């Protein structure tokens, strides 16, 4: 599945919402919606699918 820029995801382990803000090679770049959090997270589309299947990520 392709994840468009702006797609919102919840990372359940961190209990935070992240937004797809771009791509880096084959990975989606996710940024926290919390303005105090300046870190990013990168997942490939297949990793996102695996995390969704395992219940660790949800699409909002």
PyMOL Python script that loads the backbone (N, CA, C, O; Angstrom):
from pymol import cmd

cmd.read_pdbstr("""\
ATOM      1  N   UNK A   1       0.841  -1.174   0.000  1.00  0.00           N
ATOM      2  CA  UNK A   1       0.000   0.000   0.000  1.00  0.00           C
ATOM      3  C   UNK A   1       0.894   1.248   0.000  1.00  0.00           C
ATOM      4  O   UNK A   1       1.939   1.265   0.650  1.00  0.00           O
ATOM      5  N   UNK A   2       0.491   2.260  -0.710  1.00  0.00           N
ATOM      6  CA  UNK A   2       1.221   3.526  -0.738  1.00  0.00           C
ATOM      7  C   UNK A   2       0.659   4.446   0.338  1.00  0.00           C
ATOM      8  O   UNK A   2      -0.554   4.515   0.535  1.00  0.00           O
ATOM      9  N   UNK A   3       1.529   5.137   1.016  1.00  0.00           N
ATOM     10  CA  UNK A   3       1.124   6.074   2.052  1.00  0.00           C
ATOM     11  C   UNK A   3       1.422   7.489   1.565  1.00  0.00           C
ATOM     12  O   UNK A   3       2.580   7.863   1.382  1.00  0.00           O
ATOM     13  N   UNK A   4       0.367   8.265   1.359  1.00  0.00           N
ATOM     14  CA  UNK A   4       0.510   9.617   0.843  1.00  0.00           C
ATOM     15  C   UNK A   4       1.006  10.560   1.936  1.00  0.00           C
ATOM     16  O   UNK A   4       0.801  10.330   3.128  1.00  0.00           O
ATOM     17  N   UNK A   5       1.654  11.612   1.495  1.00  0.00           N
ATOM     18  CA  UNK A   5       2.070  12.664   2.415  1.00  0.00           C
ATOM     19  C   UNK A   5       0.829  13.160   3.150  1.00  0.00           C
ATOM     20  O   UNK A   5      -0.198  13.432   2.528  1.00  0.00           O
ATOM     21  N   UNK A   6       0.924  13.276   4.460  1.00  0.00           N
ATOM     22  CA  UNK A   6      -0.204  13.727   5.261  1.00  0.00           C
ATOM     23  C   UNK A   6      -0.973  12.609   5.944  1.00  0.00           C
ATOM     24  O   UNK A   6      -1.816  12.878   6.800  1.00  0.00           O
ATOM     25  N   UNK A   7      -0.695  11.344   5.578  1.00  0.00           N
ATOM     26  CA  UNK A   7      -1.364  10.217   6.229  1.00  0.00           C
ATOM     27  C   UNK A   7      -0.998  10.202   7.710  1.00  0.00           C
ATOM     28  O   UNK A   7       0.174  10.331   8.063  1.00  0.00           O
ATOM     29  N   UNK A   8      -2.003  10.044   8.580  1.00  0.00           N
ATOM     30  CA  UNK A   8      -1.768  10.013  10.023  1.00  0.00           C
ATOM     31  C   UNK A   8      -1.736   8.579  10.524  1.00  0.00           C
ATOM     32  O   UNK A   8      -2.591   7.764  10.179  1.00  0.00           O
ATOM     33  N   UNK A   9      -0.736   8.286  11.341  1.00  0.00           N
ATOM     34  CA  UNK A   9      -0.562   6.962  11.933  1.00  0.00           C
ATOM     35  C   UNK A   9      -0.397   7.121  13.442  1.00  0.00           C
ATOM     36  O   UNK A   9       0.186   8.097  13.912  1.00  0.00           O
ATOM     37  N   UNK A  10      -0.912   6.158  14.188  1.00  0.00           N
ATOM     38  CA  UNK A  10      -0.670   6.112  15.626  1.00  0.00           C
ATOM     39  C   UNK A  10       0.328   5.007  15.892  1.00  0.00           C
ATOM     40  O   UNK A  10       0.101   3.857  15.516  1.00  0.00           O
ATOM     41  N   UNK A  11       1.439   5.348  16.543  1.00  0.00           N
ATOM     42  CA  UNK A  11       2.401   4.351  16.979  1.00  0.00           C
ATOM     43  C   UNK A  11       2.014   3.990  18.396  1.00  0.00           C
ATOM     44  O   UNK A  11       2.280   4.734  19.339  1.00  0.00           O
ATOM     45  N   UNK A  12       1.380   2.829  18.533  1.00  0.00           N
ATOM     46  CA  UNK A  12       0.739   2.474  19.799  1.00  0.00           C
ATOM     47  C   UNK A  12       1.712   2.316  20.953  1.00  0.00           C
ATOM     48  O   UNK A  12       1.373   2.652  22.088  1.00  0.00           O
ATOM     49  N   UNK A  13       2.905   1.817  20.697  1.00  0.00           N
ATOM     50  CA  UNK A  13       3.886   1.650  21.769  1.00  0.00           C
ATOM     51  C   UNK A  13       4.317   2.980  22.362  1.00  0.00           C
ATOM     52  O   UNK A  13       4.621   3.073  23.551  1.00  0.00           O
ATOM     53  N   UNK A  14       4.343   4.011  21.520  1.00  0.00           N
ATOM     54  CA  UNK A  14       4.744   5.341  21.974  1.00  0.00           C
ATOM     55  C   UNK A  14       3.537   6.193  22.318  1.00  0.00           C
ATOM     56  O   UNK A  14       3.670   7.272  22.896  1.00  0.00           O
ATOM     57  N   UNK A  15       2.344   5.697  21.955  1.00  0.00           N
ATOM     58  CA  UNK A  15       1.087   6.421  22.195  1.00  0.00           C
ATOM     59  C   UNK A  15       1.156   7.835  21.630  1.00  0.00           C
ATOM     60  O   UNK A  15       0.755   8.802  22.278  1.00  0.00           O
ATOM     61  N   UNK A  16       1.673   7.935  20.405  1.00  0.00           N
ATOM     62  CA  UNK A  16       1.792   9.227  19.738  1.00  0.00           C
ATOM     63  C   UNK A  16       1.286   9.118  18.307  1.00  0.00           C
ATOM     64  O   UNK A  16       1.302   8.044  17.707  1.00  0.00           O
ATOM     65  N   UNK A  17       0.836  10.251  17.770  1.00  0.00           N
ATOM     66  CA  UNK A  17       0.419  10.325  16.377  1.00  0.00           C
ATOM     67  C   UNK A  17       1.568  10.853  15.538  1.00  0.00           C
ATOM     68  O   UNK A  17       2.254  11.801  15.919  1.00  0.00           O
ATOM     69  N   UNK A  18       1.761  10.229  14.403  1.00  0.00           N
ATOM     70  CA  UNK A  18       2.791  10.643  13.464  1.00  0.00           C
ATOM     71  C   UNK A  18       2.172  10.862  12.104  1.00  0.00           C
ATOM     72  O   UNK A  18       1.194  10.208  11.741  1.00  0.00           O
ATOM     73  N   UNK A  19       2.747  11.789  11.348  1.00  0.00           N
ATOM     74  CA  UNK A  19       2.268  12.109  10.011  1.00  0.00           C
ATOM     75  C   UNK A  19       3.360  11.770   9.007  1.00  0.00           C
ATOM     76  O   UNK A  19       4.540  12.026   9.247  1.00  0.00           O
ATOM     77  N   UNK A  20       2.952  11.187   7.870  1.00  0.00           N
ATOM     78  CA  UNK A  20       3.903  10.960   6.788  1.00  0.00           C
ATOM     79  C   UNK A  20       4.217  12.328   6.189  1.00  0.00           C
ATOM     80  O   UNK A  20       3.332  13.017   5.681  1.00  0.00           O
ATOM     81  N   UNK A  21       5.500  12.709   6.259  1.00  0.00           N
ATOM     82  CA  UNK A  21       5.900  14.027   5.772  1.00  0.00           C
ATOM     83  C   UNK A  21       6.759  13.959   4.511  1.00  0.00           C
ATOM     84  O   UNK A  21       7.078  14.989   3.918  1.00  0.00           O
ATOM     85  N   UNK A  22       7.128  12.756   4.108  1.00  0.00           N
ATOM     86  CA  UNK A  22       7.926  12.625   2.897  1.00  0.00           C
ATOM     87  C   UNK A  22       8.506  11.234   2.759  1.00  0.00           C
ATOM     88  O   UNK A  22       8.150  10.312   3.492  1.00  0.00           O
ATOM     89  N   UNK A  23       9.414  11.105   1.793  1.00  0.00           N
ATOM     90  CA  UNK A  23      10.077   9.833   1.522  1.00  0.00           C
ATOM     91  C   UNK A  23      11.582  10.047   1.543  1.00  0.00           C
ATOM     92  O   UNK A  23      12.077  11.126   1.215  1.00  0.00           O
ATOM     93  N   UNK A  24      12.302   9.000   1.935  1.00  0.00           N
ATOM     94  CA  UNK A  24      13.758   8.995   1.851  1.00  0.00           C
ATOM     95  C   UNK A  24      14.124   7.645   1.267  1.00  0.00           C
ATOM     96  O   UNK A  24      14.003   6.622   1.942  1.00  0.00           O
ATOM     97  N   UNK A  25      14.566   7.632   0.031  1.00  0.00           N
ATOM     98  CA  UNK A  25      14.819   6.407  -0.722  1.00  0.00           C
ATOM     99  C   UNK A  25      13.556   5.558  -0.713  1.00  0.00           C
ATOM    100  O   UNK A  25      12.557   5.958  -1.311  1.00  0.00           O
ATOM    101  N   UNK A  26      13.564   4.392  -0.052  1.00  0.00           N
ATOM    102  CA  UNK A  26      12.367   3.539  -0.046  1.00  0.00           C
ATOM    103  C   UNK A  26      11.591   3.624   1.268  1.00  0.00           C
ATOM    104  O   UNK A  26      10.692   2.817   1.505  1.00  0.00           O
ATOM    105  N   UNK A  27      11.923   4.582   2.114  1.00  0.00           N
ATOM    106  CA  UNK A  27      11.277   4.692   3.428  1.00  0.00           C
ATOM    107  C   UNK A  27      10.351   5.908   3.493  1.00  0.00           C
ATOM    108  O   UNK A  27      10.599   6.940   2.870  1.00  0.00           O
ATOM    109  N   UNK A  28       9.285   5.751   4.262  1.00  0.00           N
ATOM    110  CA  UNK A  28       8.403   6.875   4.585  1.00  0.00           C
ATOM    111  C   UNK A  28       8.983   7.583   5.804  1.00  0.00           C
ATOM    112  O   UNK A  28       9.374   6.937   6.776  1.00  0.00           O
ATOM    113  N   UNK A  29       9.037   8.900   5.749  1.00  0.00           N
ATOM    114  CA  UNK A  29       9.526   9.692   6.869  1.00  0.00           C
ATOM    115  C   UNK A  29       8.308  10.146   7.669  1.00  0.00           C
ATOM    116  O   UNK A  29       7.409  10.793   7.132  1.00  0.00           O
ATOM    117  N   UNK A  30       8.288   9.804   8.951  1.00  0.00           N
ATOM    118  CA  UNK A  30       7.182  10.149   9.835  1.00  0.00           C
ATOM    119  C   UNK A  30       7.656  11.164  10.863  1.00  0.00           C
ATOM    120  O   UNK A  30       8.722  11.010  11.459  1.00  0.00           O
ATOM    121  N   UNK A  31       6.855  12.203  11.065  1.00  0.00           N
ATOM    122  CA  UNK A  31       7.156  13.228  12.063  1.00  0.00           C
ATOM    123  C   UNK A  31       6.022  13.260  13.076  1.00  0.00           C
ATOM    124  O   UNK A  31       4.851  13.136  12.717  1.00  0.00           O
ATOM    125  N   UNK A  32       6.377  13.427  14.334  1.00  0.00           N
ATOM    126  CA  UNK A  32       5.390  13.502  15.403  1.00  0.00           C
ATOM    127  C   UNK A  32       4.531  14.742  15.239  1.00  0.00           C
ATOM    128  O   UNK A  32       4.997  15.778  14.765  1.00  0.00           O
ATOM    129  N   UNK A  33       3.270  14.626  15.638  1.00  0.00           N
ATOM    130  CA  UNK A  33       2.403  15.797  15.638  1.00  0.00           C
ATOM    131  C   UNK A  33       2.655  16.681  16.861  1.00  0.00           C
ATOM    132  O   UNK A  33       2.134  17.793  16.940  1.00  0.00           O
ATOM    133  N   UNK A  34       3.442  16.195  17.802  1.00  0.00           N
ATOM    134  CA  UNK A  34       3.800  16.979  18.984  1.00  0.00           C
ATOM    135  C   UNK A  34       4.935  17.927  18.590  1.00  0.00           C
ATOM    136  O   UNK A  34       6.030  17.463  18.273  1.00  0.00           O
ATOM    137  N   UNK A  35       4.702  19.236  18.601  1.00  0.00           N
ATOM    138  CA  UNK A  35       5.738  20.178  18.164  1.00  0.00           C
ATOM    139  C   UNK A  35       7.000  20.159  19.025  1.00  0.00           C
ATOM    140  O   UNK A  35       8.041  20.660  18.600  1.00  0.00           O
ATOM    141  N   UNK A  36       6.924  19.596  20.214  1.00  0.00           N
ATOM    142  CA  UNK A  36       8.117  19.519  21.077  1.00  0.00           C
ATOM    143  C   UNK A  36       9.024  18.362  20.675  1.00  0.00           C
ATOM    144  O   UNK A  36      10.196  18.336  21.050  1.00  0.00           O
ATOM    145  N   UNK A  37       8.497  17.408  19.917  1.00  0.00           N
ATOM    146  CA  UNK A  37       9.259  16.231  19.489  1.00  0.00           C
ATOM    147  C   UNK A  37       9.894  16.527  18.135  1.00  0.00           C
ATOM    148  O   UNK A  37       9.191  16.619  17.129  1.00  0.00           O
ATOM    149  N   UNK A  38      11.197  16.674  18.101  1.00  0.00           N
ATOM    150  CA  UNK A  38      11.885  17.023  16.859  1.00  0.00           C
ATOM    151  C   UNK A  38      12.489  15.813  16.151  1.00  0.00           C
ATOM    152  O   UNK A  38      13.134  15.967  15.114  1.00  0.00           O
ATOM    153  N   UNK A  39      12.291  14.624  16.692  1.00  0.00           N
ATOM    154  CA  UNK A  39      12.816  13.410  16.079  1.00  0.00           C
ATOM    155  C   UNK A  39      11.871  12.937  14.968  1.00  0.00           C
ATOM    156  O   UNK A  39      10.680  13.248  14.979  1.00  0.00           O
ATOM    157  N   UNK A  40      12.418  12.187  14.018  1.00  0.00           N
ATOM    158  CA  UNK A  40      11.605  11.555  12.984  1.00  0.00           C
ATOM    159  C   UNK A  40      11.730  10.048  13.123  1.00  0.00           C
ATOM    160  O   UNK A  40      12.626   9.541  13.799  1.00  0.00           O
ATOM    161  N   UNK A  41      10.815   9.341  12.470  1.00  0.00           N
ATOM    162  CA  UNK A  41      10.854   7.884  12.418  1.00  0.00           C
ATOM    163  C   UNK A  41      10.758   7.512  10.948  1.00  0.00           C
ATOM    164  O   UNK A  41      10.004   8.129  10.196  1.00  0.00           O
ATOM    165  N   UNK A  42      11.520   6.504  10.534  1.00  0.00           N
ATOM    166  CA  UNK A  42      11.454   6.064   9.145  1.00  0.00           C
ATOM    167  C   UNK A  42      11.108   4.585   9.089  1.00  0.00           C
ATOM    168  O   UNK A  42      11.709   3.760   9.776  1.00  0.00           O
ATOM    169  N   UNK A  43      10.124   4.270   8.252  1.00  0.00           N
ATOM    170  CA  UNK A  43       9.693   2.892   8.011  1.00  0.00           C
ATOM    171  C   UNK A  43       9.522   2.709   6.513  1.00  0.00           C
ATOM    172  O   UNK A  43       9.074   3.627   5.825  1.00  0.00           O
ATOM    173  N   UNK A  44       9.872   1.538   5.998  1.00  0.00           N
ATOM    174  CA  UNK A  44       9.504   1.226   4.622  1.00  0.00           C
ATOM    175  C   UNK A  44       8.016   0.899   4.614  1.00  0.00           C
ATOM    176  O   UNK A  44       7.433   0.633   5.665  1.00  0.00           O
ATOM    177  N   UNK A  45       7.401   0.918   3.441  1.00  0.00           N
ATOM    178  CA  UNK A  45       5.973   0.606   3.359  1.00  0.00           C
ATOM    179  C   UNK A  45       5.697  -0.815   3.846  1.00  0.00           C
ATOM    180  O   UNK A  45       4.670  -1.059   4.481  1.00  0.00           O
ATOM    181  N   UNK A  46       6.598  -1.756   3.559  1.00  0.00           N
ATOM    182  CA  UNK A  46       6.382  -3.133   4.023  1.00  0.00           C
ATOM    183  C   UNK A  46       6.505  -3.227   5.545  1.00  0.00           C
ATOM    184  O   UNK A  46       5.792  -4.012   6.170  1.00  0.00           O
ATOM    185  N   UNK A  47       7.399  -2.439   6.150  1.00  0.00           N
ATOM    186  CA  UNK A  47       7.502  -2.422   7.612  1.00  0.00           C
ATOM    187  C   UNK A  47       6.230  -1.854   8.246  1.00  0.00           C
ATOM    188  O   UNK A  47       5.768  -2.351   9.274  1.00  0.00           O
ATOM    189  N   UNK A  48       5.664  -0.809   7.627  1.00  0.00           N
ATOM    190  CA  UNK A  48       4.412  -0.252   8.137  1.00  0.00           C
ATOM    191  C   UNK A  48       3.320  -1.311   8.074  1.00  0.00           C
ATOM    192  O   UNK A  48       2.559  -1.474   9.028  1.00  0.00           O
ATOM    193  N   UNK A  49       3.235  -2.029   6.963  1.00  0.00           N
ATOM    194  CA  UNK A  49       2.224  -3.079   6.820  1.00  0.00           C
ATOM    195  C   UNK A  49       2.403  -4.169   7.887  1.00  0.00           C
ATOM    196  O   UNK A  49       1.421  -4.636   8.465  1.00  0.00           O
ATOM    197  N   UNK A  50       3.643  -4.572   8.147  1.00  0.00           N
ATOM    198  CA  UNK A  50       3.914  -5.575   9.185  1.00  0.00           C
ATOM    199  C   UNK A  50       3.490  -5.070  10.564  1.00  0.00           C
ATOM    200  O   UNK A  50       2.910  -5.819  11.350  1.00  0.00           O
ATOM    201  N   UNK A  51       3.780  -3.805  10.855  1.00  0.00           N
ATOM    202  CA  UNK A  51       3.419  -3.219  12.152  1.00  0.00           C
ATOM    203  C   UNK A  51       1.900  -3.092  12.292  1.00  0.00           C
ATOM    204  O   UNK A  51       1.360  -3.296  13.380  1.00  0.00           O
ATOM    205  N   UNK A  52       1.211  -2.757  11.202  1.00  0.00           N
ATOM    206  CA  UNK A  52      -0.255  -2.701  11.230  1.00  0.00           C
ATOM    207  C   UNK A  52      -0.820  -4.083  11.501  1.00  0.00           C
ATOM    208  O   UNK A  52      -1.713  -4.238  12.333  1.00  0.00           O
ATOM    209  N   UNK A  53      -0.300  -5.099  10.796  1.00  0.00           N
ATOM    210  CA  UNK A  53      -0.771  -6.478  10.980  1.00  0.00           C
ATOM    211  C   UNK A  53      -0.530  -6.966  12.407  1.00  0.00           C
ATOM    212  O   UNK A  53      -1.320  -7.743  12.942  1.00  0.00           O
ATOM    213  N   UNK A  54       0.560  -6.510  13.021  1.00  0.00           N
ATOM    214  CA  UNK A  54       0.892  -6.909  14.394  1.00  0.00           C
ATOM    215  C   UNK A  54       0.152  -6.072  15.441  1.00  0.00           C
ATOM    216  O   UNK A  54       0.220  -6.369  16.634  1.00  0.00           O
ATOM    217  N   UNK A  55      -0.555  -5.027  14.998  1.00  0.00           N
ATOM    218  CA  UNK A  55      -1.313  -4.200  15.921  1.00  0.00           C
ATOM    219  C   UNK A  55      -0.505  -3.111  16.614  1.00  0.00           C
ATOM    220  O   UNK A  55      -0.961  -2.532  17.599  1.00  0.00           O
ATOM    221  N   UNK A  56       0.695  -2.829  16.103  1.00  0.00           N
ATOM    222  CA  UNK A  56       1.541  -1.811  16.737  1.00  0.00           C
ATOM    223  C   UNK A  56       1.404  -0.427  16.100  1.00  0.00           C
ATOM    224  O   UNK A  56       1.821   0.575  16.682  1.00  0.00           O
ATOM    225  N   UNK A  57       0.817  -0.381  14.903  1.00  0.00           N
ATOM    226  CA  UNK A  57       0.547   0.885  14.220  1.00  0.00           C
ATOM    227  C   UNK A  57      -0.889   0.835  13.726  1.00  0.00           C
ATOM    228  O   UNK A  57      -1.376  -0.213  13.303  1.00  0.00           O
ATOM    229  N   UNK A  58      -1.563   1.981  13.783  1.00  0.00           N
ATOM    230  CA  UNK A  58      -2.918   2.098  13.242  1.00  0.00           C
ATOM    231  C   UNK A  58      -2.987   3.348  12.377  1.00  0.00           C
ATOM    232  O   UNK A  58      -2.386   4.374  12.696  1.00  0.00           O
ATOM    233  N   UNK A  59      -3.727   3.250  11.276  1.00  0.00           N
ATOM    234  CA  UNK A  59      -3.982   4.422  10.445  1.00  0.00           C
ATOM    235  C   UNK A  59      -5.159   5.158  11.055  1.00  0.00           C
ATOM    236  O   UNK A  59      -6.184   4.553  11.369  1.00  0.00           O
ATOM    237  N   UNK A  60      -5.012   6.458  11.221  1.00  0.00           N
ATOM    238  CA  UNK A  60      -6.082   7.273  11.822  1.00  0.00           C
ATOM    239  C   UNK A  60      -7.016   7.733  10.713  1.00  0.00           C
ATOM    240  O   UNK A  60      -7.993   8.433  10.978  1.00  0.00           O
TER     241      UNK A  60
END
""", "prot")
cmd.dss("prot")
cmd.show_as("cartoon", "prot")
cmd.util.cbc("prot")
cmd.orient("prot")
